Each structure stands twice: as C-alpha cells, then as structure tokens.
Amino acid sequence: PASHARGHVRVMRPAMVAALVCAAALAGCASGPQPTAATPVLELTLARPDGTPVELARLRQKPMLLFLFATYDTSSQFALAPLSRFLEQESGVQVIGIALQPDAKSFLKLYQHSLDPPFELFYDPGNTLLQGQTALGRVRAVPSFVAVDQEGHIRRQHTGAATADELQALAESALD
C-alpha cells in the first residue's frame, strides 16, 4: 500500500541522512590527510651520475626538498630558476634532484655540465618512483617537488612549476 511505502520512506530518510553525513565526514578525511609520524618513510635507492648507488636515508642530514625532473623537459629546466632563488635563502633544507626518465644515467652528466644546478643530482636506477613502488606512490608528472622531514616522512608534495615562495612553504612543512 501507498501509506506503507510513505512510512517506509519516513523511516529510511533519517537513516539515509545519517549515512550521507558519515560519508561526507569520511570523504573529508580522505581528501588530504595531514602527514603524521605514522606517515610511511620514503625508502629509495638512488644513483649518482657516475652510477654509484646511494640510499636516500644516507643523504638525510637535514630535511629535504626532492626535485623530481626529466632532463629533456622544458618545465623542469625552467624550474631551476626558482630553485636557485629558493636556495639563496637559507631555508634549513637540502635540495636533491632526481631524474625520472628512461636511461637517465646517459643524460644526467650532460644535464649537470650544461645547466650546473646548485644541488646534488641523482637518478632512480630501478624506476621505482615511476612505477609507484615507494611510499610516494607513482610520480605522474615532472617537475614535482616533495618535502621530506629529517626522519624520512613525506610531508607535502607539489606537482608542476613552483615559485620560490611556494618552495619555501614546502620546505617549511618539512621543518615542522
């Protein structure tokens, strides 16, 4: 009967509203959780331009700003100017450049010689960043910047071009 159906709707309406409120609250949590001490540590084996392997953890003398780039990418090359301005300010973080591309080793020495970036360069010999096999997940675009605190926890990420002020804000998140 229609009256029975209407009564069913009245009972269901409060339950539906409650379910929607809970879903909205959970969606807000999933949209960007703030990093905590429980955030996974970024474990990564890199290589210097000469091929010498090095663990990212060994480079962590202070918080880091990782600059993920491709040597052939013009946006990555343009990112060097704001990175240089950022490094002129004493920020308390070290910048590490990581080339993400096939056969990065072949191009990294030339890139270093031609552009002389003001930070140390590495590449990801196993392509673990491109394949999403780290706590960072899959890197989908370059340039990208990742703020990592001294313990190795990822604090914040930025994809695309960044100003020196945006880089400073990223760095500050690694210092918190």
Secondary structure by P-SEA (a helix, b strand, c coil): caaaaaaaaaaaaaaaaaaaaaaaaaaaaaccccccccccccccccccccbbbbbcccccccbbbbbbbbcccaaaaaaaaaaaaaaaccccbbbbbbbbcccccccaaaaaaaccccbbbbbccccccccccccccccccccbbbbbcccccccccccccccaaaaaaaaaaaac
